[in-house]
Amino acid sequence: MQDQYVIGVDYGTDSVRALVVNAHTGEAVGTHVFEYPRWKKGMYCAPEISQFRQHPLDYLEGLEETIKGALANVPDEVRRNIKGISVDTTGSTPVAVDKNGTPLALLPEFGDNPNGMFILWKDHTGNAEAEEINQLAHHWDVDYTKYVGGIYSSEWYWSKILRTMRVDSKVRAQAFSWVEHCDWISAVLTGNTDPLTLKRSRCAAGHKAMWNDEFHGLPSEEFLVKLDPQLAGLRQRLFKDTYTSDEAMGTISAEWATKLGIPADIIIGVGAFDAHMGAVGAEIEPYTFVRVMGTSTCDMLIAPNEAIGHLLIRGICGQVDGSIIPGMLGMEAGQSAFGDLYAWFQQVIVEPVRVLLGESEAELLRKKLIPYLSEQAAKLPVTENDPVALDWINGRRTPDANHTLKATVSGMNLSTDAVKIFKALVEATAFGSRAIVDRFFREGVAIKKVIGIGGVAKKSPFVMQTLADVLNMPIKVASSDQACALGAAMCAAVAAGIHPAMKAAQEAMGSGFDAEYHPNPDKVEVYQRLYQKYVKLGAFVEKEL
C-alpha cells in the first residue's frame, strides 16, 4: 500500500506549527514553527485590563509559512500523497466578520482596531457581560448554562461578542457575523468563508457558545434580545448545525493548493480547539484525564454517553457529545494560568536586571532562572508549615469560573526566598489541578488514568512530580512534543477517509509515552494537609473579594 500523508496545524497562544505525518505509521516527516510577529511585539494588547487580541495576518502568514516550511525538505512523493489537513486553535477566540466572512481587521478601516481582531481565549474584558449572562440564564425558563458547568465565562464566545458590540459602535455596525478561529482558518483553506454556510465546530459551539441539540442550536432569540437588544437578529446570522472533527469541511481551494504547492484534491477537516485535538493525539480513552499543560491548562475527559450523559457536571467548561471523540461525551476543565504563573514570577525577577544591567544579562538570567529554581525547589523538604499560594493570577477557569479572582501567597517570613516562593507557586498550580479532579469525583465521574502533554509536561520534571504527589496518581507523558498537531493530523486522516474512525487513527499514528511520574508516599500525606490550607485560603480570598 502506498504511503499517505496528512498535515496537522496547531495554533497556540504564541505561535503556530505544522506537522506532516505518515497517516499509516504516525512518523513525522516534516515540521515548522512560526511565531506571531505582531503578538510578539505586544501589539493590540493591554494586559492591565486583560485585553489580548491577535491580528488575522499573524494567522494567515503563519499558515503559509509553517506548511511551506514543514514541506521544504520532504521528497516529492510525500508532497504528492498528502490527503488531508486539519487545524486546531486556541479558544474561545472569536472574530467579527463581514458578509464574506472576512475579519474586520483585514479591512482598511479596521486594520489597527483591536475590536476587529481575534479576541484571544485569555481576554477577560467581558467579565461584566459574563456575569449578566449568568444572571439571566439562571432566571430564564431554560438555563442555557446547564451544559457548560452552570457558569458562563468571560473567556467564551457570547461574553466577548456582547462586550465588543457595546464598546465599539463601528464594529457593531459592520459585524455581519462572528466566527471562531478554528472555523475561520479551516474555511480559509477551502475558499468558502461565508459565515452562513461554512461548517462550524461542534467542539467550539458546544463548549463556548451554549449550543446544544436540546436548545435547537444556540440560545433563543428572545433570550439574546433580553440580554441586550443590540443582539437582535444576530442569531440567524450565526449557525444552527455543528460538525465533529472526523468530518470534512471541504476540499482545499485552488488558490491555497497553488500557494502551498500541494495537490488540489486535499480534504480540509472540520476544526476544533487545541486541547481537544491534543487529547486525540495523546490517545485519550474513556475516563482518561488528559492535561494540556502550557501557559494555561485544558483538561480533557471522555466517557460513554450512556454512562454519564444524564449528569450535569457543575463548574466545568462544558460537556458536549462528540467534542473530542465522536460518539463520546467530551468534558473540559482547566486552569487560566499554569505556565503563565511561573512566567510571571520569572518576569518579576528578570525585569529589574534588564533595566539595571542590560538586555544580554537579563536574557542570560531568563534562560537559566526557571531550571535553577526548579532544581533547588526539588531539594526542599515538604512540610505543613510551608508557604501556600493560590494559582488565580489570571482568574479561575474551573472549578466554578470566576475571572475576577486574584493570586495570593500566604505564610511567608524573613526566610522565604525566591526558591521557596517558586515552590509554593508550583504547588499552587498542582492544588488547582487537584480541585478540578476532586470536582469530577464528587460529580460522579471517574478518572482512571492521567496523561500530560504540552511544554510543561515535556520540560519540567519538578512540576510533573509535584503534580503526581498532590494528585496521588501516576501521570504518563506522551512521547510526542507536538501532541496537538499530531491529534489534528489524526483528525485529518479520518476526515480524508484514510482511517474509518478516530480510534483506528490513534492506534496507527499514536506516539506512545516516554515518561511516567509516580507519587512519593512520604509527600502525599503532607500535600493533603497543604491542599486543605489551599482550599481554606481560596475560600477566604473569594469571600473577601
C-alpha positions as CSV (number, residue, x, y, z in Angstrom):
1,M,0.0,0.0,0.0
2,Q,1.3,3.4,-0.9
3,D,2.1,5.7,2.0
4,Q,-0.3,8.6,2.5
5,Y,0.3,11.8,4.5
6,V,-1.7,14.3,6.4
7,I,-0.9,17.7,7.9
8,G,-1.9,18.9,11.4
9,V,-1.7,22.6,12.0
10,D,-1.7,23.7,15.6
11,Y,-2.3,27.4,16.5
12,G,-1.1,28.1,20.0
13,T,-1.1,31.3,22.1
14,D,2.4,32.4,20.9
15,S,3.0,30.5,17.7
16,V,1.6,28.1,15.1
17,R,3.2,24.9,13.9
18,A,2.6,22.5,11.1
19,L,3.4,18.7,11.3
20,V,3.5,16.4,8.3
21,V,2.7,12.9,9.3
22,N,2.6,9.5,7.7
23,A,-1.1,8.5,8.2
24,H,-0.3,4.8,8.4
25,T,2.7,4.9,10.8
26,G,2.5,8.2,12.7
27,E,6.0,9.1,11.6
28,A,6.6,12.8,11.5
29,V,8.4,13.7,8.3
30,G,8.4,17.5,8.5
31,T,7.6,20.3,10.9
32,H,7.9,24.1,11.2
33,V,7.1,26.7,13.7
34,F,6.1,30.4,13.2
35,E,6.0,33.0,16.0
36,Y,3.3,35.6,15.5
37,P,5.3,38.8,14.8
38,R,2.6,41.3,15.9
39,W,1.7,39.3,19.1
40,K,5.4,39.0,20.0
41,K,5.7,42.8,20.0
42,G,2.7,43.1,22.3
43,M,0.6,44.9,19.7
44,Y,-3.1,45.4,20.3
45,C,-2.9,44.0,23.9
46,A,-3.4,45.8,27.2
47,P,-2.6,43.3,30.0
48,E,-3.6,45.8,32.7
49,I,-7.2,45.4,31.6
50,S,-6.9,41.8,30.4
51,Q,-7.2,42.7,26.8
52,F,-5.5,40.2,24.5
53,R,-6.0,40.5,20.7
54,Q,-4.4,38.8,17.7
55,H,-4.3,40.1,14.2
56,P,-5.6,37.8,11.5
57,L,-2.5,38.5,9.4
58,D,-0.4,36.7,12.1
59,Y,-2.6,33.6,11.4
60,L,-2.6,33.8,7.6
61,E,1.2,34.4,7.4
62,G,1.7,31.6,9.9
63,L,-0.5,29.2,7.9
64,E,1.5,29.7,4.8
65,E,5.0,29.8,6.3
66,T,4.5,26.7,8.6
67,I,3.1,24.4,5.9
68,K,5.7,25.5,3.4
69,G,8.4,25.1,6.0
70,A,7.2,21.7,7.0
71,L,7.3,20.6,3.4
72,A,10.5,22.2,2.5
73,N,12.7,19.2,2.8
74,V,10.3,16.3,2.2
75,P,10.6,14.2,-1.0
76,D,8.2,15.0,-3.9
77,E,6.5,11.6,-3.2
78,V,5.4,12.9,0.2
79,R,4.1,16.1,-1.2
80,R,2.1,14.3,-4.0
81,N,0.5,12.0,-1.4
82,I,-0.9,14.5,1.1
83,K,-4.5,13.7,1.6
84,G,-5.8,15.9,4.4
85,I,-5.2,18.9,6.6
86,S,-6.9,19.7,9.9
87,V,-6.4,22.7,12.1
88,D,-6.7,23.2,15.9
89,T,-6.6,26.6,17.5
90,T,-6.9,28.3,20.9
91,G,-10.5,29.0,22.0
92,S,-12.7,30.7,22.6
93,T,-11.1,33.1,20.1
94,P,-13.8,34.7,18.0
95,V,-13.7,37.5,15.5
96,A,-16.2,39.8,13.9
97,V,-16.6,39.2,10.1
98,D,-18.4,40.8,7.2
99,K,-20.8,39.1,4.9
100,N,-18.0,37.4,3.1
101,G,-16.5,36.1,6.3
102,T,-13.6,38.5,6.2
103,P,-12.4,39.5,9.7
104,L,-12.9,43.2,10.1
105,A,-9.2,43.8,10.8
106,L,-8.4,42.8,7.3
107,L,-10.5,45.8,6.0
108,P,-8.5,49.0,5.7
109,E,-10.8,51.0,8.1
110,F,-10.3,48.4,10.9
111,G,-6.7,47.5,10.2
112,D,-5.5,48.7,13.6
113,N,-8.7,48.3,15.6
114,P,-8.2,45.6,18.3
115,N,-12.0,45.1,18.4
116,G,-11.9,43.9,14.7
117,M,-9.3,41.3,15.6
118,F,-9.5,37.8,17.1
119,I,-10.3,38.1,20.8
120,L,-7.9,35.6,22.3
121,W,-9.0,32.9,24.8
122,K,-7.4,34.7,27.8
123,D,-9.0,38.1,27.1
124,H,-11.2,38.9,30.2
125,T,-12.6,42.2,29.2
126,G,-16.0,40.7,29.2
127,N,-16.2,39.9,32.9
128,A,-19.3,42.0,33.5
129,E,-21.0,40.6,30.4
130,A,-20.3,37.1,31.6
131,E,-22.0,37.9,34.9
132,E,-25.0,39.3,33.1
133,I,-25.3,36.1,31.0
134,N,-25.2,34.0,34.2
135,Q,-27.8,36.1,36.0
136,L,-30.3,36.0,33.1
137,A,-29.7,32.3,32.3
138,H,-30.2,31.3,35.9
139,H,-33.6,33.0,35.9
140,W,-34.7,32.0,32.4
141,D,-37.2,29.2,31.8
142,V,-34.3,27.3,30.1
143,D,-30.9,27.5,31.8
144,Y,-28.6,27.8,28.8
145,T,-25.6,27.3,31.0
146,K,-26.6,23.8,32.2
147,Y,-24.2,22.0,29.8
148,V,-21.3,24.4,30.4
149,G,-21.0,23.7,34.1
150,G,-23.7,26.2,35.2
151,I,-21.4,29.2,35.0
152,Y,-20.6,31.2,31.8
153,S,-17.1,32.6,31.4
154,S,-15.7,35.8,30.1
155,E,-13.2,33.7,28.2
156,W,-16.1,32.5,26.0
157,Y,-17.9,33.5,22.8
158,W,-21.0,35.4,23.9
159,S,-19.2,37.4,26.6
160,K,-16.7,38.7,24.0
161,I,-19.3,39.4,21.4
162,L,-21.5,41.4,23.8
163,R,-18.6,43.3,25.2
164,T,-17.3,44.3,21.8
165,M,-20.7,45.3,20.5
166,R,-21.2,47.6,23.5
167,V,-17.9,49.4,23.4
168,D,-17.4,49.8,19.6
169,S,-20.3,51.1,17.5
170,K,-18.3,50.9,14.3
171,V,-17.6,47.2,14.8
172,R,-21.1,46.6,15.8
173,A,-22.4,48.2,12.6
174,Q,-20.1,46.2,10.3
175,A,-20.1,42.8,12.1
176,F,-22.4,40.6,10.0
177,S,-21.5,37.5,12.0
178,W,-18.9,36.1,14.4
179,V,-16.6,33.2,13.7
180,E,-14.3,31.1,15.9
181,H,-10.6,31.0,14.9
182,C,-10.7,27.2,14.4
183,D,-13.7,27.6,12.0
184,W,-12.4,30.6,10.1
185,I,-8.8,29.3,9.4
186,S,-10.1,25.9,8.2
187,A,-12.7,27.7,6.0
188,V,-9.9,29.9,4.5
189,L,-8.2,26.8,3.2
190,T,-11.4,25.7,1.4
191,G,-12.0,29.1,-0.1
192,N,-15.5,29.3,1.4
193,T,-15.6,31.7,4.4
194,D,-19.3,32.6,4.0
195,P,-20.4,32.6,7.7
196,L,-23.8,31.3,6.8
197,T,-22.5,28.1,5.1
198,L,-19.1,27.3,6.5
199,K,-19.2,24.3,8.8
200,R,-19.0,25.2,12.5
201,S,-17.1,23.1,15.0
202,R,-19.2,21.1,17.5
203,C,-16.3,21.5,19.9
204,A,-16.3,25.3,19.8
205,A,-20.0,25.7,19.7
206,G,-20.9,23.3,22.5
207,H,-18.2,24.3,25.0
208,K,-18.2,28.0,24.4
209,A,-21.3,29.2,22.7
210,M,-24.0,27.4,24.7
211,W,-25.0,25.4,21.6
212,N,-26.9,22.1,22.3
213,D,-29.4,19.9,20.4
214,E,-31.8,20.3,23.3
215,F,-31.9,24.1,22.6
216,H,-32.3,23.5,18.9
217,G,-29.0,25.2,18.5
218,L,-27.9,28.4,20.1
219,P,-29.8,30.3,22.9
220,S,-33.1,31.6,21.7
221,E,-33.6,35.0,20.1
222,E,-35.8,36.0,23.0
223,F,-33.0,35.2,25.5
224,L,-30.4,37.1,23.5
225,V,-32.6,40.2,23.0
226,K,-33.4,40.2,26.7
227,L,-29.7,40.1,27.4
228,D,-29.1,43.1,25.2
229,P,-31.4,44.5,22.4
230,Q,-28.2,45.1,20.3
231,L,-28.0,41.3,19.8
232,A,-31.4,41.3,17.9
233,G,-31.1,39.4,14.6
234,L,-27.6,38.1,15.2
235,R,-28.6,34.5,16.0
236,Q,-29.9,33.9,12.4
237,R,-26.6,35.2,11.0
238,L,-24.6,32.6,13.1
239,F,-25.4,28.9,12.8
240,K,-27.7,26.1,13.8
241,D,-25.8,22.9,12.8
242,T,-22.4,21.8,14.1
243,Y,-19.9,19.2,12.9
244,T,-17.4,16.9,14.6
245,S,-13.8,16.8,13.7
246,D,-14.0,13.4,11.9
247,E,-15.9,15.2,9.1
248,A,-14.7,17.1,6.1
249,M,-15.2,20.9,5.9
250,G,-14.4,20.8,2.2
251,T,-11.6,20.5,-0.4
252,I,-8.6,22.8,-0.5
253,S,-9.1,25.8,-2.8
254,A,-7.1,26.1,-6.0
255,E,-5.6,29.3,-4.6
256,W,-4.2,27.6,-1.4
257,A,-3.2,24.4,-3.3
258,T,-1.1,26.6,-5.6
259,K,0.3,28.8,-2.9
260,L,1.4,25.8,-0.8
261,G,2.5,23.6,-3.7
262,I,0.3,20.7,-2.8
263,P,-2.4,18.6,-4.6
264,A,-5.7,20.2,-5.4
265,D,-7.8,17.3,-4.0
266,I,-6.7,17.5,-0.4
267,I,-9.6,17.3,2.2
268,I,-9.8,20.0,4.8
269,G,-11.2,18.7,8.1
270,V,-13.6,20.5,10.4
271,G,-11.5,22.4,13.0
272,A,-11.5,22.2,16.8
273,F,-9.7,23.6,19.8
274,D,-6.1,22.7,20.5
275,A,-6.7,20.9,23.8
276,H,-9.4,18.7,22.3
277,M,-7.3,17.6,19.3
278,G,-4.4,17.3,21.7
279,A,-6.4,14.8,23.7
280,V,-6.9,12.8,20.5
281,G,-3.1,13.0,19.9
282,A,-2.5,11.8,23.4
283,E,-4.6,8.6,22.7
284,I,-7.4,9.5,25.1
285,E,-9.6,6.7,26.2
286,P,-12.8,6.7,28.3
287,Y,-12.1,8.0,31.8
288,T,-8.6,9.2,30.9
289,F,-7.8,12.7,32.1
290,V,-5.6,14.4,29.5
291,R,-3.9,17.6,30.7
292,V,-2.7,20.0,28.1
293,M,-0.1,21.9,30.1
294,G,1.3,25.1,28.8
295,T,0.6,28.8,29.6
296,S,-2.8,27.6,30.9
297,T,-4.1,24.0,31.3
298,C,-7.0,22.5,29.5
299,D,-8.2,19.2,30.9
300,M,-10.0,16.7,28.7
301,L,-12.1,13.7,29.7
302,I,-14.3,11.4,27.7
303,A,-16.9,8.8,28.7
304,P,-19.7,6.9,27.1
305,N,-22.9,9.0,26.8
306,E,-25.0,6.1,28.1
307,A,-22.9,6.0,31.3
308,I,-22.8,9.7,32.4
309,G,-24.8,11.6,29.8
310,H,-27.6,12.1,32.3
311,L,-25.3,14.1,34.7
312,L,-25.0,17.8,34.7
313,I,-21.4,18.4,35.9
314,R,-21.1,21.6,37.9
315,G,-18.4,24.1,37.4
316,I,-16.6,22.7,34.3
317,C,-16.1,24.1,30.8
318,G,-18.8,22.1,29.2
319,Q,-19.9,18.6,28.4
320,V,-20.5,18.1,24.7
321,D,-21.4,15.0,22.7
322,G,-18.6,14.4,20.2
323,S,-16.4,17.4,21.0
324,I,-13.3,15.2,21.4
325,I,-14.2,11.7,20.1
326,P,-17.4,11.3,18.0
327,G,-19.9,9.2,20.0
328,M,-18.4,10.0,23.3
329,L,-19.3,12.8,25.8
330,G,-16.4,15.2,25.9
331,M,-15.8,17.1,29.1
332,E,-13.4,20.1,29.5
333,A,-11.9,21.8,32.5
334,G,-8.7,23.7,33.1
335,Q,-6.8,26.5,34.8
336,S,-6.5,30.0,33.4
337,A,-2.8,30.2,34.4
338,F,-0.3,27.4,34.7
339,G,3.0,28.1,33.0
340,D,1.8,31.8,32.9
341,L,2.2,31.8,36.7
342,Y,5.8,30.7,36.5
343,A,6.4,33.1,33.6
344,W,5.1,36.0,35.8
345,F,7.5,35.2,38.6
346,Q,10.3,34.9,36.2
347,Q,9.5,38.4,34.8
348,V,9.3,39.8,38.3
349,I,13.0,38.8,38.8
350,V,14.3,39.4,35.3
351,E,12.9,42.8,34.5
352,P,14.9,44.8,37.1
353,V,18.0,43.0,35.8
354,R,17.1,44.2,32.3
355,V,16.8,47.8,33.5
356,L,19.9,47.8,35.7
357,L,22.3,45.5,33.8
358,G,21.1,45.4,30.2
359,E,19.5,43.1,27.7
360,S,22.2,40.5,27.5
361,E,22.4,39.9,31.2
362,A,18.7,39.7,31.5
363,E,18.4,37.2,28.7
364,L,21.0,35.0,30.2
365,L,19.2,35.1,33.5
366,R,15.9,34.4,31.8
367,K,17.2,31.2,30.2
368,K,18.7,29.9,33.5
369,L,16.2,31.0,36.1
370,I,13.3,28.5,35.9
371,P,15.6,25.5,35.6
372,Y,17.6,26.7,38.5
373,L,14.6,27.4,40.7
374,S,13.1,24.0,39.8
375,E,16.4,22.2,40.6
376,Q,16.7,23.9,44.0
377,A,13.0,23.6,44.9
378,A,13.1,19.9,44.3
379,K,15.7,19.6,47.1
380,L,13.5,21.3,49.6
381,P,11.6,19.3,52.2
382,V,7.8,19.4,52.1
383,T,6.3,20.5,55.4
384,E,2.8,21.5,56.5
385,N,4.3,24.9,57.6
386,D,5.4,25.8,54.0
387,P,4.0,28.9,52.3
388,V,0.8,28.3,50.4
389,A,-0.3,30.1,47.3
390,L,-3.3,30.5,45.1
391,D,-2.9,30.0,41.3
392,W,-5.6,32.5,40.3
393,I,-3.2,35.1,38.8
394,N,-5.4,35.2,35.7
395,G,-8.7,34.3,37.5
396,R,-10.1,30.9,37.9
397,R,-11.4,28.8,35.0
398,T,-12.5,25.7,36.8
399,P,-14.0,24.6,39.1
400,D,-16.6,27.4,39.0
401,A,-15.3,30.1,36.7
402,N,-14.5,33.4,38.3
403,H,-12.1,35.6,36.4
404,T,-12.2,38.5,38.9
405,L,-10.2,36.5,41.4
406,K,-6.5,37.2,42.2
407,A,-3.5,35.2,43.2
408,T,-2.2,35.2,46.8
409,V,0.9,33.9,48.6
410,S,0.5,33.2,52.4
411,G,2.7,32.0,55.2
412,M,5.9,33.9,54.2
413,N,8.5,35.1,56.7
414,L,12.0,36.5,56.5
415,S,13.5,33.2,55.5
416,T,11.2,32.9,52.4
417,D,13.4,33.3,49.4
418,A,12.8,33.0,45.6
419,V,13.2,29.3,45.6
420,K,10.6,28.8,48.3
421,I,8.2,31.2,46.6
422,F,8.6,29.3,43.3
423,K,8.0,26.0,45.1
424,A,4.7,27.5,46.5
425,L,3.7,28.7,43.1
426,V,4.3,25.3,41.5
427,E,2.3,23.6,44.4
428,A,-0.5,26.2,43.8
429,T,-0.9,25.0,40.2
430,A,-0.9,21.4,41.4
431,F,-3.5,22.2,44.1
432,G,-5.6,23.9,41.4
433,S,-5.4,20.7,39.4
434,R,-6.4,18.7,42.4
435,A,-9.5,20.9,42.9
436,I,-10.6,20.0,39.3
437,V,-10.0,16.3,39.8
438,D,-12.0,16.4,43.1
439,R,-14.9,18.1,41.4
440,F,-15.2,15.4,38.8
441,F,-15.1,12.7,41.5
442,R,-17.8,14.5,43.6
443,E,-20.0,14.9,40.5
444,G,-19.8,11.1,39.8
445,V,-17.3,11.0,37.0
446,A,-14.4,8.6,37.5
447,I,-10.8,9.3,36.5
448,K,-8.8,6.2,35.9
449,K,-5.7,7.5,34.2
450,V,-3.8,10.8,33.9
451,I,-1.8,11.9,30.8
452,G,0.2,15.0,30.4
453,I,1.1,16.8,27.1
454,G,2.4,20.2,26.2
455,G,5.5,22.2,27.0
456,V,5.4,21.9,30.8
457,A,4.7,18.2,30.8
458,K,7.7,17.6,28.5
459,K,10.2,20.1,30.0
460,S,9.6,20.2,33.8
461,P,10.1,17.1,35.8
462,F,9.8,19.1,39.1
463,V,6.3,20.3,38.1
464,M,5.2,16.9,37.0
465,Q,6.5,15.1,40.1
466,T,4.8,17.7,42.3
467,L,1.6,17.2,40.4
468,A,1.8,13.4,40.8
469,D,2.4,13.9,44.6
470,V,-0.6,16.3,45.0
471,L,-3.0,14.2,42.9
472,N,-1.7,11.0,44.4
473,M,-1.9,9.5,41.0
474,P,0.7,8.3,38.4
475,I,1.0,10.5,35.3
476,K,2.2,9.4,31.9
477,V,3.7,11.9,29.5
478,A,3.0,11.5,25.8
479,S,6.2,10.9,23.7
480,S,5.2,13.5,21.0
481,D,6.2,17.0,21.9
482,Q,3.6,18.1,19.3
483,A,0.6,16.2,20.6
484,C,-1.9,18.8,19.5
485,A,-0.6,18.9,15.9
486,L,-0.5,15.1,15.9
487,G,-4.1,15.0,17.0
488,A,-5.0,17.4,14.3
489,A,-3.2,15.1,11.8
490,M,-5.2,12.1,13.1
491,C,-8.5,14.1,12.6
492,A,-7.3,14.9,9.1
493,A,-6.7,11.2,8.4
494,V,-10.2,10.3,9.4
495,A,-11.8,13.3,7.6
496,A,-9.9,12.2,4.4
497,G,-11.1,8.7,4.7
498,I,-7.8,7.1,5.4
499,H,-9.0,5.7,8.7
500,P,-12.6,4.8,9.4
501,A,-12.7,6.3,12.9
502,M,-10.6,8.2,15.5
503,K,-9.7,5.0,17.4
504,A,-8.2,3.5,14.3
505,A,-6.2,6.7,13.6
506,Q,-5.0,6.8,17.2
507,E,-3.8,3.1,17.1
508,A,-2.0,3.7,13.8
509,M,-0.5,7.1,14.5
510,G,0.0,7.3,18.2
511,S,3.4,8.2,19.6
512,G,3.1,6.3,22.9
513,F,4.6,7.6,26.2
514,D,8.2,8.3,27.3
515,A,7.9,9.2,30.9
516,E,5.8,8.3,34.0
517,Y,5.7,10.0,37.3
518,H,4.6,8.1,40.5
519,P,3.6,9.7,43.8
520,N,6.2,9.8,46.6
521,P,4.3,8.2,49.5
522,D,6.2,10.3,52.1
523,K,5.0,13.6,50.5
524,V,1.4,12.6,49.7
525,E,0.1,13.0,53.3
526,V,1.8,16.3,53.8
527,Y,0.4,17.6,50.5
528,Q,-3.0,16.5,51.6
529,R,-2.7,18.9,54.6
530,L,-1.3,21.7,52.5
531,Y,-4.1,21.2,50.0
532,Q,-6.6,21.8,52.7
533,K,-4.9,25.0,53.5
534,Y,-5.1,26.0,49.9
535,V,-8.9,25.3,49.9
536,K,-9.3,27.4,53.1
537,L,-7.2,30.2,51.7
538,G,-9.2,30.2,48.5
539,A,-12.5,30.4,50.3
540,F,-11.3,33.3,52.4
541,V,-9.9,35.3,49.4
542,E,-13.0,34.6,47.3
543,K,-15.3,35.8,50.1
544,E,-13.2,38.9,50.8
545,L,-13.1,39.9,47.2
